[in-house]
Amino acid sequence: MPAPRSRVAVTGLGTVSPLGGDVTSTWEAALAGTSTARTFDNDWKERYGLSVDFACQLVPGALDSLSRPESRKLDPSGQYSMVAAREAWADAGAPEVDPDRLGVVVGTGIGGIWTTLDQWDVVRERGARRVNPFTVPMLMANGSAAQISMELGARAGAHTPVSACASGAEAVALGMGMIRDGRADMVVVGGTEASIHPMTIAAFANIRALSGRVDDPEHASRPYDVDRDGFVLGEGAAILVLESEEHATARGARVYAYASGRGMASDAHHISAPSADGQSRAVREAMEDADLSPSDIVHVNAHGTSTPLGDIGELRAVSDALDGVTDQVVVTSTKSMTGHLLGGAGALESLFSALASYHRIAPPTINIENLDPETPMRIAQNAPAELPGGDIAVLNNAFGFGGHDIAVVFTSA
């Protein structure tokens, strides 16, 4: 008989996001249904000819805790993840833990794009000798995981999944695996992204992935609305501290929720057109992994990017995975408020899922004026939704360009 595997507790949370500079302000703004999309306060549109000139940018002041020397040695994506990690670690009680039993998994979709492009400009305009000597560790996709592991002295492993928009959720899934496999007692997991840059905006706009509501950015991200026309780019980071139940109990840690199930699939179909089969398989696998039945799921924090094809297709895949047992489920797309954080999205939405389980409330999906009649599940439409008492389960989905399908189930503590 194999030994029973450890349950994985969520004992610490941290974030910097368009909604707030910490967990408390972010959660309060989410429950209030706050839109963060704004027109840029710069000349990018005129200078570069951008067709889209708005996004959900990091809330002002979120990085004030970083010293100037720290900031100069970290790409913005690294700055975001470091501030979030410090909050999460403090929230977990800054515990004493054997360094060989502490791991880090922090994903990103793009990595240090600002550093990469800025330093290329330096080469072209000022010559190779003027390139910042910290460029390589700043632009590396694994830079955040490396810096956080050094900050905390984590030696069980430092890993970086790069799976586009699924990266942050995949980090949660991989961290769960490290604990279940006995490699670590605690793992700091999450995702980060800082890609609001003229080049990336132009690239996403040119494949018609972004909303074109330049005259009304506040209402541009509108999952499940009949007039949705693309996602709004966002930025930020979210970090969760995962811990074996035994380790958490021994030190008397507060538990927000349990990371109970994970499902991972790939479409092998199309770089940007999602496969309902892959999404459904990931959800089924996550439920089976958590030993749950469809009726146990009461809330879905959906991938829900506000694209014409993706939103309804995802919910049909979820409904299929739940065998049509969805009357008890309420769906939220928090991207309606935060925009799409790409590699940070699945981490921030895992944080929201853990908090929804803990506080028994689902944040709203805002900006729905005319609900798409093809929507197959109940939406928390423009207002939060209360969740039931007792043992409940919350599903978080994250699907990435390239056909990466990740589902994580959180259960109440």
C-alpha positions in Angstrom: 0.0 0.0 0.0 1.5 3.4 -0.9 1.7 5.9 1.9 -1.2 8.4 1.9 -0.1 11.6 0.2 0.0 14.9 2.1 -2.8 17.5 1.6 -1.4 20.8 0.3 -2.4 23.8 2.3 -2.4 27.4 1.2 -0.9 29.4 4.1 0.3 32.6 2.6 -0.8 35.1 -0.1 0.8 38.1 -1.8 0.1 40.2 -4.8 0.7 43.4 -6.7 -2.0 43.9 -9.3 -4.0 46.6 -11.2 -6.5 46.3 -8.4 -4.2 46.9 -5.5 -0.7 46.9 -4.1 -1.4 44.0 -1.7 -3.8 41.2 -1.0 -6.3 43.2 1.1 -6.7 46.1 -1.3 -6.8 43.8 -4.3 -9.5 41.6 -2.8 -11.6 44.6 -1.7 -11.4 46.2 -5.1 -12.3 42.9 -6.7 -15.4 42.5 -4.6 -16.4 46.1 -5.4 -16.3 45.3 -9.1 -13.6 47.8 -10.0 -12.5 48.3 -13.6 -8.8 49.1 -13.9 -8.5 49.7 -17.7 -7.3 53.1 -18.5 -5.9 55.1 -21.5 -2.1 55.4 -21.3 -0.8 58.7 -19.9 2.0 58.8 -22.5 2.7 59.4 -26.2 2.8 55.8 -27.3 -0.2 56.0 -29.6 1.2 59.0 -31.5 4.8 58.0 -31.4 4.4 54.3 -32.5 1.0 54.4 -34.3 -0.7 52.0 -31.8 -4.2 51.0 -32.6 -4.8 50.2 -28.9 -3.7 52.7 -26.3 -5.1 51.3 -23.0 -4.4 48.5 -20.5 -4.8 47.5 -16.9 -1.6 48.9 -15.4 -0.2 48.2 -12.0 -1.7 50.3 -9.3 0.5 53.3 -8.4 2.8 52.9 -5.4 2.8 49.1 -5.5 6.6 48.9 -5.7 7.5 51.6 -3.2 8.8 49.0 -0.7 11.7 48.2 -3.1 15.0 50.0 -2.6 16.5 51.8 -5.6 19.5 49.4 -5.8 17.0 46.4 -5.8 14.9 48.0 -8.5 17.9 48.6 -10.8 18.9 44.9 -10.7 15.4 43.5 -11.4 13.3 43.6 -14.5 9.8 45.0 -13.8 8.5 41.4 -13.8 11.1 40.5 -11.2 10.1 43.6 -9.1 6.5 42.6 -9.2 7.2 39.0 -8.1 9.6 40.0 -5.4 7.2 42.4 -3.7 4.4 39.8 -3.9 6.7 37.0 -2.6 7.7 39.1 0.4 4.0 39.8 1.3 3.1 36.1 0.9 6.0 34.9 3.0 5.2 37.4 5.8 1.5 36.4 5.5 2.6 32.8 6.1 4.3 33.9 9.3 7.9 34.0 7.8 8.4 30.5 9.2 11.6 28.8 10.1 12.0 26.0 7.6 14.8 23.7 6.6 16.2 25.3 3.4 16.5 21.9 1.8 12.8 21.5 2.3 11.8 24.8 0.8 11.1 25.2 -3.0 10.1 28.0 -5.4 8.1 27.7 -8.6 7.3 31.0 -10.3 6.1 31.1 -13.9 6.0 33.8 -16.6 4.7 33.9 -20.1 7.2 36.4 -21.6 9.8 37.2 -18.9 12.0 40.2 -18.9 10.7 41.8 -22.1 11.4 45.4 -20.9 15.0 44.6 -20.2 15.5 42.7 -23.4 14.2 45.6 -25.6 15.7 48.4 -23.5 19.1 46.9 -23.7 18.9 46.3 -27.4 18.1 50.0 -27.8 21.3 50.7 -25.7 23.3 48.5 -28.1 22.0 50.3 -31.2 22.1 53.8 -29.8 25.1 53.8 -27.5 27.2 50.7 -28.2 27.8 47.3 -26.7 30.0 48.5 -23.9 27.1 50.5 -22.4 24.8 47.4 -21.8 23.8 46.9 -18.2 26.0 44.1 -16.7 22.8 42.8 -14.9 21.0 42.3 -18.2 21.2 38.5 -18.4 19.8 37.8 -14.9 17.2 40.5 -15.4 15.8 39.2 -18.7 15.9 35.5 -17.9 12.5 33.9 -17.7 13.7 32.1 -14.5 14.9 35.3 -13.0 12.0 35.7 -10.6 12.2 32.1 -9.3 16.0 32.5 -8.9 15.8 35.8 -7.0 13.1 34.6 -4.7 14.9 31.4 -4.0 18.0 33.4 -3.0 15.9 35.8 -0.9 14.4 32.9 1.1 17.4 30.5 0.9 15.2 27.9 -0.8 17.2 24.9 -1.9 14.7 22.2 -2.6 14.4 23.5 -6.2 13.7 26.7 -8.1 11.6 26.2 -11.3 10.0 28.3 -14.0 7.1 27.0 -16.1 6.8 29.1 -19.3 3.4 28.1 -20.7 2.0 31.4 -21.9 -1.2 32.3 -20.1 -1.2 29.0 -18.2 2.2 29.6 -16.6 1.0 30.9 -13.2 -1.5 28.1 -12.7 1.1 25.5 -13.8 3.4 26.9 -11.2 0.8 26.1 -8.5 0.3 22.6 -10.0 4.1 21.9 -10.0 4.4 23.2 -6.5 1.7 20.8 -5.3 3.7 18.0 -7.0 6.9 19.0 -5.1 5.1 18.6 -1.8 3.2 15.4 -2.7 6.4 13.8 -4.0 8.2 14.5 -0.7 10.7 17.0 -2.3 9.6 19.9 -0.1 7.6 20.8 3.0 6.9 24.3 1.7 6.9 25.8 -1.9 6.5 29.4 -2.9 4.5 29.4 -6.1 3.0 31.9 -8.5 3.4 33.9 -11.7 4.4 37.4 -12.9 4.2 39.5 -16.0 5.3 43.0 -17.0 4.6 43.1 -20.7 2.6 46.4 -21.2 5.1 47.6 -23.8 4.5 49.2 -27.3 5.9 46.1 -29.0 3.7 43.6 -27.2 0.6 45.7 -27.5 1.2 46.1 -31.2 1.8 42.3 -31.6 -1.4 41.3 -29.8 -3.4 44.0 -31.6 -2.2 42.8 -34.9 -3.5 39.3 -34.3 -6.8 40.9 -33.2 -6.6 39.5 -29.7 -7.1 42.9 -28.0 -10.3 44.8 -27.5 -10.5 47.9 -29.7 -12.7 49.9 -27.4 -10.3 52.9 -27.3 -13.1 55.3 -26.6 -14.4 53.3 -23.6 -11.5 51.3 -22.1 -13.2 51.1 -18.6 -15.8 48.8 -20.1 -13.6 47.0 -22.7 -13.0 43.8 -20.8 -16.5 42.2 -20.8 -16.5 38.4 -20.7 -19.7 36.8 -21.7 -21.2 40.0 -23.0 -22.5 39.7 -26.6 -20.4 42.7 -27.6 -17.0 41.4 -26.3 -14.3 41.9 -28.8 -11.0 40.8 -27.2 -9.0 41.0 -24.0 -7.3 43.9 -22.2 -3.7 43.5 -21.3 -2.8 43.6 -17.6 0.3 43.3 -15.5 1.3 42.2 -12.0 2.2 39.2 -9.9 0.6 36.8 -7.4 2.4 34.4 -5.0 1.0 31.7 -2.9 2.8 29.7 -0.1 2.0 26.0 -0.3 2.7 23.8 2.6 2.1 20.2 3.5 -0.8 19.8 6.0 1.5 18.1 8.5 4.0 21.0 8.4 1.3 23.6 8.6 -0.4 21.9 11.5 2.8 21.5 13.4 3.5 25.2 13.4 -0.1 26.3 13.9 -0.4 28.0 10.5 -3.6 29.6 9.3 -4.9 27.8 6.2 -6.8 29.7 3.5 -7.7 26.6 1.5 -6.3 23.3 0.3 -4.8 23.0 -3.2 -6.5 19.6 -3.7 -6.4 18.8 -7.4 -4.5 19.6 -10.6 -5.1 18.7 -14.2 -2.8 19.3 -17.1 -3.4 18.7 -20.8 -2.3 20.0 -24.1 -4.3 20.6 -27.3 -1.7 19.7 -30.0 -4.2 21.6 -32.2 -3.5 25.3 -32.9 -1.2 28.0 -31.4 -4.1 30.3 -30.5 -7.4 28.4 -31.1 -8.3 26.5 -27.9 -9.5 22.9 -27.9 -12.5 22.1 -25.9 -11.3 18.5 -25.5 -8.0 19.6 -23.9 -9.8 22.0 -21.5 -12.3 19.4 -20.5 -9.6 16.8 -19.9 -7.7 19.1 -17.6 -10.8 19.9 -15.6 -11.8 16.2 -15.3 -8.2 15.3 -14.2 -8.2 18.0 -11.6 -11.5 16.8 -10.1 -10.3 13.2 -10.1 -7.0 14.2 -8.6 -9.0 15.9 -5.8 -11.3 12.9 -5.4 -14.3 15.1 -6.1 -17.6 14.7 -7.9 -19.1 17.4 -10.2 -21.6 18.4 -7.5 -18.8 19.4 -5.2 -17.7 22.3 -7.5 -19.6 25.5 -6.5 -17.5 28.2 -8.1 -15.3 28.5 -11.2 -12.8 31.3 -11.6 -12.7 31.0 -15.4 -10.0 31.8 -17.9 -12.7 34.0 -19.5 -10.5 36.5 -21.4 -13.4 38.4 -23.1 -12.8 36.9 -26.6 -15.7 36.1 -28.9 -14.8 32.4 -29.2 -12.9 31.5 -26.0 -15.4 32.5 -23.3 -18.3 30.3 -24.3 -16.1 27.5 -25.5 -14.5 27.2 -22.1 -17.8 27.1 -20.3 -19.0 24.4 -22.6 -15.9 22.4 -21.9 -16.3 22.9 -18.1 -20.0 21.9 -18.3 -19.0 18.7 -20.3 -16.3 17.9 -17.7 -18.9 18.3 -14.9 -21.3 16.0 -16.7 -23.8 18.8 -17.0 -24.1 19.1 -13.2 -23.8 22.9 -13.0 -26.9 24.2 -11.3 -24.8 24.8 -8.1 -22.0 26.5 -9.9 -21.4 30.3 -10.2 -18.8 31.5 -12.7 -16.5 34.5 -12.5 -14.0 36.1 -14.8 -11.9 38.4 -12.7 -10.1 39.4 -16.0 -13.1 41.7 -16.4 -11.4 43.8 -13.7 -7.7 43.1 -13.9 -7.3 42.5 -17.6 -5.2 39.6 -18.7 -1.9 39.2 -16.8 -0.7 36.5 -19.3 1.8 34.4 -17.3 0.6 36.0 -14.0 -3.1 35.4 -14.7 -3.4 31.8 -13.4 -1.5 32.7 -10.2 -3.7 35.8 -9.5 -6.8 33.8 -10.2 -5.6 31.0 -7.9 -5.2 33.6 -5.2 -8.8 34.7 -5.9 -10.0 31.1 -5.8 -8.3 30.5 -2.4 -9.9 33.7 -1.0 -13.3 32.8 -2.5 -13.2 29.5 -0.6 -11.9 31.2 2.6 -14.5 34.0 2.6 -17.3 32.1 0.9 -17.9 34.7 -1.7 -17.2 34.9 -5.5 -16.1 38.2 -7.0 -18.2 39.5 -9.9 -17.8 39.5 -13.6 -18.3 43.2 -14.5 -19.2 45.1 -17.6 -21.9 42.6 -18.7 -24.6 44.7 -20.3 -26.2 42.0 -22.5 -25.3 38.5 -21.5 -24.6 36.2 -24.4 -27.6 33.9 -24.7 -25.2 31.0 -25.5 -23.7 31.2 -22.0 -24.2 27.7 -20.6 -23.6 28.4 -16.9 -24.6 30.9 -14.3 -22.4 34.0 -14.1 -21.7 36.3 -11.1 -23.0 39.1 -13.2 -21.9 42.6 -12.1 -22.2 41.6 -8.4 -20.4 39.2 -6.0 -22.1 35.9 -5.3 -22.3 34.2 -1.9 -21.0 30.7 -1.7 -22.5 27.9 0.5 -21.2 26.8 3.8 -19.8 23.3 4.5 -17.2 21.6 2.4 -16.9 23.4 -1.0 -14.6 23.2 -4.0 -13.5 26.0 -6.3 -12.1 25.4 -9.8 -9.5 27.7 -11.5 -8.8 27.4 -15.2 -5.9 28.7 -17.1 -5.3 28.1 -20.8 -2.4 29.4 -22.8 -1.3 30.1 -26.4 0.3 26.9 -27.7 -2.5 24.7 -26.3 -1.5 24.6 -22.6 -4.5 23.6 -20.4 -4.2 23.8 -16.6 -7.0 23.4 -14.0 -6.5 23.6 -10.3 -9.1 22.8 -7.6 -9.1 24.5 -4.2 -11.2 23.1 -1.4 -12.3 24.8 1.8 -10.2 24.5 4.9 
